[in-house]
């Protein structure tokens, strides 16, 4: 890893020189992350899209810290509070092997952006299963390009196509332009999605969108963008209704409530009329804190 190189790995462009390991005091930069990866959990995960979790589970590695820190993040314990354990690149590679030995369909890197340098090093040799880059969509095209040949599946959010709410909830008014350009770069890299005979995703892009209460119009703009940029058979689209007030949502009254049935029905109907054929929708019972995993270090330390 280039320890002394100022960090431009994400669109925040903090230009800080990040330490290799935590120093015992708050770190500079937006994500407050060291270069060496911090993990909160590494285990089989069964709550992703069916083509990723399958029957055996996705080998999910949850990284601590985040370059977005959305106010409603259900993983705020790790994305904002930074709970986790520092591991070496060598240990990270061992964790991949442990998960594959447990039968994981893939290695699923959740919120990986702060540690992209270490991740590239950990993937110097190909794995026997696909690698999933599971991110908030707030990525530079350069970072996506640096993962060419190392990542087979991109699983980005497309949270906002409204700059005002992107700024309000994620402090990133440039999110719409940045995320859409990143997703186009992801697709350029993977091409149309490929499923195996068991319906498991081997390569491609799955675009996720979480419907926020009071912001169905933003959801419609996201659906329009996906429908306008991709044809049938190119990408998968996942419309998510799992929103529950979490993290700092209590500070924002308009989103400090569950999504209503009427809001979801409106968004789902718009999706069905959009022409998007490839993808997923969620059941109402997905909006539950019971689906948030325990960030207790499972699978991280020996």
SULBEL-V581312 format. One record per run of one state. SS is the DSSP state (H for helix, E for strand, C for the rest). FROM is the first residue (numbers start at 1). TO is the last residue. Records with the same first field share a line. If there is no record, write none. Layout:
SS: FROM-TO + FROM-TO
//
This chain:
C: 1-37 + 46-49 + 54-57 + 64-75 + 80-84 + 87-88 + 102-105 + 111-112 + 123-129 + 136-140 + 147-152 + 158-162 + 171-174 + 191-193 + 196-200 + 211-215 + 230-235 + 241-248 + 252-252 + 256-260 + 275-278 + 282-283 + 287-288 + 292-302
E: 38-45 + 58-63 + 85-86 + 106-110 + 130-135 + 153-157 + 194-195 + 201-210 + 236-240 + 279-281
H: 50-53 + 76-79 + 89-101 + 113-122 + 141-146 + 163-170 + 175-190 + 216-229 + 249-251 + 253-255 + 261-274 + 284-286 + 289-291
//
